[in-house]
Amino acid sequence: MSAESTPEPGIPGGTGPTGPRNRGKGRRRKARARRRGLMIAAWTAAGVVVLGGTGLGYVYFKLNGNLKSVDIDQALGTDRPTKADNGSENILVLGSDTRSGSNKKLGGGADDGSARSDTAMIVHVYKGHKRASVVSVPRDTLINRPACTDPKGVTHDAARDVMFNSAYSTGGAACAVKTVESLTGVRMDHYLEVDFSGFQKLIDQLGGVRITTTKNIDDPDSHLRLKAGTHTLDGRQALGLVRTRHGVGDGSDLGRIQLQQAFVKALIDQVEHVGLLGNPKKLLDLADTATKAVTTDSHLGSVNSLMSFADGLKGIGASGMTMVTMPVQYDPANPNRVLVQQSKARLVWNALKTDTAIPKAATTGTATGEAAGVVASS
């Protein structure tokens, strides 16, 4: 089915007005290192801005000028899921691997002005802001993308059976949000995006992240080689870890997500114990890097707003985070792709809507990637 077809948005897998999908066979392809989006630093970047904002004074306007924002509400209008009134918040955290500037050196490929999102995390912050659930959405998930208008004002028709990460490359941040809301029925209250170079700089400025690997990792695509054991990863190594997929597990994007989720927890542990408040210069450097690295929705598009938002997240440590992958199964006609397990996914989305814990039944018996336990905090 071509991208020009215009089905109703939703979850593929059945027949519709355009008939059943015609899938081709193929082996699970190898990852291209240059096509790995990194969004996991955005979660930490927000917390860094809180710490870095304290007592900055004259630096405020510099940091404020670093921030980039997108008016999601104006772009999407009122035809969206109802905003929850139970005290919870939902944040779409996304990564962009734009080919320009310093990202080209890290992501590879031609400087063609394009950008992709290769992984997304839906972060649900529970009422009271002491716990959070994080749902990773695999980039290779086949979905029905709704019609989107890109930042240049060009409208793109809805498309059936396209990869999830095509939403961002088609219509930018607003299209990514619209696609997630169409897929889940859950309103996204905020949007955070981070880039390659910002991620690497944040890790280096934090002094690295300490992890333990239970198996050797050797992935020439991500240029990462680690022996089983304890390591303090610098920015480039951390970038390699969250991009790798061939060095461990079944070589799928799902295994890479499992590594990312483990690294996020290690990263949050590192921030909690790094002792930033006694080092003003480090605070300034981190705040400067963090505000340059992220793009936010317009409601978070100032230092004051981002500080206030992140201040409400400071009570959530790694132990208070539940991390899952959206329930999927490998496409039997094309193992390079995955399909949403609809009944199990509904359990996840209903939990987010009702501000309740994600039931274990939602992720039991789903495709996993077989890389769980390979990486842990040290």
C-alpha positions in Angstrom: 0.0 0.0 0.0 1.5 3.3 -0.9 1.9 6.3 1.4 -0.6 8.2 -0.8 -3.5 6.0 0.4 -5.8 7.7 2.9 -7.2 5.3 5.4 -8.6 6.2 8.7 -5.8 6.6 11.3 -5.4 3.9 13.9 -3.6 0.5 14.2 -3.0 -1.6 11.2 -3.3 -5.3 10.9 -6.8 -5.9 9.4 -8.6 -5.0 6.3 -10.1 -1.6 5.6 -11.4 0.4 2.7 -8.2 -0.1 0.9 -8.1 -3.9 1.5 -5.5 -6.0 3.3 -1.8 -5.2 3.4 0.5 -6.8 0.9 3.7 -7.5 2.9 7.0 -8.6 1.5 9.2 -11.2 3.0 12.7 -10.4 4.3 15.2 -11.0 7.0 15.5 -8.6 9.9 17.8 -6.0 8.5 21.0 -4.8 10.2 20.8 -1.4 11.8 22.4 1.6 10.2 24.2 3.4 12.9 23.5 6.7 11.3 19.7 6.2 11.7 19.6 6.1 15.4 17.6 8.9 17.1 18.4 9.6 20.8 15.8 11.1 23.0 16.7 9.7 26.4 18.8 12.7 27.4 15.8 15.0 27.2 14.3 13.4 30.4 17.6 14.2 32.3 18.1 17.5 30.5 15.0 18.9 32.1 16.3 18.0 35.6 19.6 19.5 34.8 18.0 22.8 33.9 16.3 22.9 37.3 19.7 22.5 39.1 21.5 24.8 36.6 18.9 27.5 36.9 19.4 28.2 40.6 21.2 31.4 41.1 22.1 32.0 37.5 20.9 35.6 37.4 22.5 37.3 34.5 22.8 34.0 32.6 19.1 33.7 32.4 18.7 35.4 29.1 21.5 33.4 27.6 19.8 30.1 28.6 16.4 31.4 27.5 17.8 32.2 24.1 19.2 28.6 23.7 15.7 27.1 23.9 13.7 26.1 20.8 10.0 25.4 21.0 7.1 24.3 18.9 3.5 25.4 19.3 1.8 22.0 19.3 -1.6 23.3 20.5 -1.8 25.7 17.6 -0.7 23.2 15.1 -3.1 20.5 16.2 -6.2 22.6 17.2 -8.9 21.1 19.3 -9.5 17.8 17.7 -7.4 15.9 20.2 -7.9 13.5 23.2 -9.4 15.0 26.3 -6.8 16.4 28.7 -6.8 14.3 31.9 -8.0 16.1 35.1 -6.5 13.6 37.6 -3.3 15.4 38.3 -1.2 13.3 36.0 0.9 14.4 33.0 2.0 12.7 29.7 5.1 13.8 27.9 6.3 12.6 24.5 10.1 12.4 24.6 11.5 12.1 21.1 15.0 12.0 19.5 15.9 13.6 16.2 19.0 12.6 14.2 19.1 15.6 11.9 22.0 15.4 9.4 23.2 19.0 9.9 26.0 20.4 12.0 27.7 18.3 14.6 24.9 15.7 14.4 26.1 14.7 10.9 29.4 13.6 12.4 27.7 11.5 15.0 24.7 10.2 12.9 26.5 9.8 9.6 24.9 10.1 6.2 24.5 13.1 3.9 23.7 16.5 5.1 20.3 16.5 3.3 18.4 18.6 5.8 16.3 15.6 6.8 15.7 14.4 10.3 14.2 11.2 11.7 12.9 10.0 15.0 14.0 6.4 15.7 12.7 5.9 19.2 10.0 7.6 21.3 9.1 7.4 25.0 5.7 8.3 26.4 6.4 9.4 29.9 3.4 9.2 32.2 3.9 11.1 35.5 1.4 10.0 38.1 -0.6 12.2 40.4 1.7 13.5 43.2 4.8 13.3 40.8 6.5 10.6 42.8 6.2 7.8 40.2 6.4 7.5 36.4 5.7 4.9 33.8 7.7 5.1 30.6 6.4 3.4 27.4 8.9 3.0 24.5 7.4 3.0 21.0 9.5 1.0 18.6 10.5 2.9 15.5 9.7 -0.1 13.3 6.1 -0.3 14.4 3.7 -0.3 11.4 0.9 2.2 12.1 -1.7 4.2 10.2 -0.5 7.8 10.3 -3.1 10.6 10.4 -3.0 13.5 7.9 -0.4 16.0 9.1 0.6 19.6 8.2 4.4 20.1 8.2 6.2 23.2 9.6 6.1 24.7 6.0 2.3 24.5 5.9 2.2 21.6 3.5 -0.6 19.1 4.3 0.3 15.4 3.9 -2.5 12.8 3.4 -3.0 10.0 5.9 -1.0 6.9 5.2 -1.6 3.3 5.9 1.0 0.8 7.2 3.9 3.1 7.5 6.7 3.0 10.1 6.1 5.0 13.3 9.2 7.1 12.9 7.9 8.4 9.5 5.5 10.7 11.3 8.3 13.0 12.5 10.1 13.0 9.1 6.8 13.8 7.4 5.5 16.6 9.6 7.9 17.3 12.4 7.1 17.5 16.1 3.4 18.2 15.7 2.9 15.2 13.4 4.7 13.0 15.9 2.4 14.1 18.7 -0.7 13.7 16.5 0.3 10.2 15.5 1.0 9.2 19.1 -2.4 10.6 20.2 -4.1 8.8 17.3 -2.4 5.5 18.2 -3.0 5.7 22.0 -6.0 7.9 22.5 -4.0 9.6 25.2 -3.4 13.4 25.3 0.2 14.5 25.3 0.6 17.4 27.7 4.2 18.2 26.7 6.9 17.5 24.1 10.6 17.2 24.6 13.2 16.4 21.9 16.9 16.0 22.1 19.7 15.6 19.5 22.9 13.5 19.1 25.5 16.1 20.0 23.6 17.4 23.0 23.3 13.9 24.4 27.0 13.2 24.1 28.0 16.5 25.7 25.6 16.0 28.6 27.1 12.7 29.4 30.7 14.0 29.2 29.8 17.0 31.4 28.2 14.7 34.0 31.5 12.8 34.2 30.3 9.7 32.4 27.7 7.1 33.5 28.7 4.0 35.4 27.1 0.8 34.2 27.7 -3.0 34.5 27.3 -5.3 31.5 26.6 -9.0 32.0 27.8 -9.9 28.5 30.4 -8.7 26.0 29.1 -6.1 23.5 30.8 -5.8 20.2 28.9 -3.9 17.6 30.9 -2.4 14.6 27.8 -0.4 13.5 27.7 1.6 16.7 31.5 1.4 17.2 31.0 0.0 20.7 33.1 -2.7 22.3 32.7 -3.5 25.9 33.8 -6.6 27.9 31.4 -7.9 30.5 32.0 -6.0 33.7 31.7 -2.5 35.1 32.4 0.6 33.0 32.2 4.4 33.2 31.0 5.3 29.8 31.9 8.7 28.3 29.6 10.5 25.9 30.7 8.7 22.8 30.5 5.3 24.4 27.1 6.1 25.9 25.9 7.1 22.5 27.1 3.8 21.1 25.4 1.9 23.8 21.9 3.4 23.2 22.3 2.9 19.5 23.6 -0.6 19.5 21.4 -3.6 18.5 23.7 -6.2 16.9 26.0 -6.6 19.8 23.4 -8.2 22.1 20.0 -9.9 22.1 18.3 -10.9 18.8 19.7 -7.9 16.8 16.3 -6.1 16.8 15.3 -2.6 17.6 13.4 -4.1 20.6 16.7 -5.2 22.1 18.1 -1.8 21.6 15.2 -0.3 23.5 15.9 -2.6 26.4 19.4 -1.3 26.6 18.1 2.3 26.4 15.7 1.7 29.2 18.5 0.3 31.4 20.7 3.2 30.6 18.1 5.8 31.4 17.9 4.4 35.0 21.6 4.4 35.3 21.7 8.0 34.0 19.1 9.2 36.5 21.1 7.5 39.3 24.2 9.4 38.1 22.4 12.7 38.2 21.1 12.1 41.7 24.6 11.5 43.0 26.8 13.8 41.0 26.8 16.6 43.5 26.1 19.5 41.2 25.1 22.1 43.7 28.7 22.5 45.0 30.1 23.2 41.5 28.6 26.4 40.0 30.7 26.2 36.8 29.5 22.7 36.2 26.0 23.8 36.8 26.3 26.5 34.2 27.9 24.3 31.6 25.2 21.6 32.1 22.4 24.2 31.9 23.9 25.7 28.8 24.3 22.3 27.1 20.8 21.1 28.2 19.0 24.2 26.9 20.8 24.0 23.6 20.1 20.2 23.3 16.3 20.3 23.7 13.3 21.4 21.7 10.1 21.7 23.8 6.4 22.5 23.3 5.6 26.2 23.6 4.4 25.8 27.2 7.9 24.8 28.2 9.6 27.2 25.9 11.2 29.4 28.5 13.7 28.7 31.2 11.2 29.6 34.0 8.6 27.2 32.5 11.1 24.4 32.0 12.5 24.9 35.5 9.0 24.8 37.0 8.1 21.7 35.1 11.3 19.9 35.9 11.1 20.9 39.6 7.9 18.9 39.7 9.8 15.8 38.5 12.7 15.9 41.1 10.9 13.5 43.3 11.0 10.7 40.7 14.1 8.6 41.0 15.1 5.5 39.1 13.3 3.3 41.6 10.1 5.1 41.0 10.1 4.5 37.2 8.4 1.6 35.5 9.7 1.1 32.0 8.0 -1.0 29.4 7.8 -1.4 25.6 4.5 -0.9 23.8 3.1 -4.4 23.3 4.1 -5.6 19.8 4.7 -8.8 17.9 7.0 -9.4 14.9 5.2 -9.0 11.6 5.1 -12.7 10.3 5.3 -11.5 6.7 8.3 -9.1 7.4 10.4 -9.6 10.5 12.0 -6.2 9.9 8.8 -4.7 11.3 6.5 -5.1 14.3 2.8 -4.9 14.8 0.9 -3.5 17.8 -0.8 -6.2 19.9 -4.0 -4.3 20.1 -5.7 -5.9 23.2 -2.5 -5.7 25.3 -1.8 -2.1 24.1 -5.3 -1.1 25.2 -4.4 -2.2 28.7 -1.4 0.2 28.6 -3.3 3.2 27.3 -6.2 2.7 29.7 -3.7 2.6 32.6 -2.3 5.9 31.5 -5.7 7.5 31.0 -6.8 6.3 34.5 -3.5 7.1 36.2 -3.1 3.5 37.3 -0.2 1.1 37.2 0.4 -0.7 33.9 -0.7 -4.4 34.5 1.8 -7.1 34.0 -0.6 -8.8 31.6 -0.1 -6.0 29.2 3.5 -7.0 28.5 3.4 -10.7 29.0 3.9 -12.8 25.9 5.0 -9.8 23.7 8.2 -9.5 21.6 11.0 -8.4 23.7 14.3 -8.3 21.9 16.1 -10.6 24.3 18.5 -8.0 25.7 17.0 -7.6 29.2 19.5 -7.7 32.0 22.5 -7.1 29.8 23.0 -3.6 31.2 22.4 -2.5 34.8 23.3 0.4 37.1 26.5 0.0 39.1 
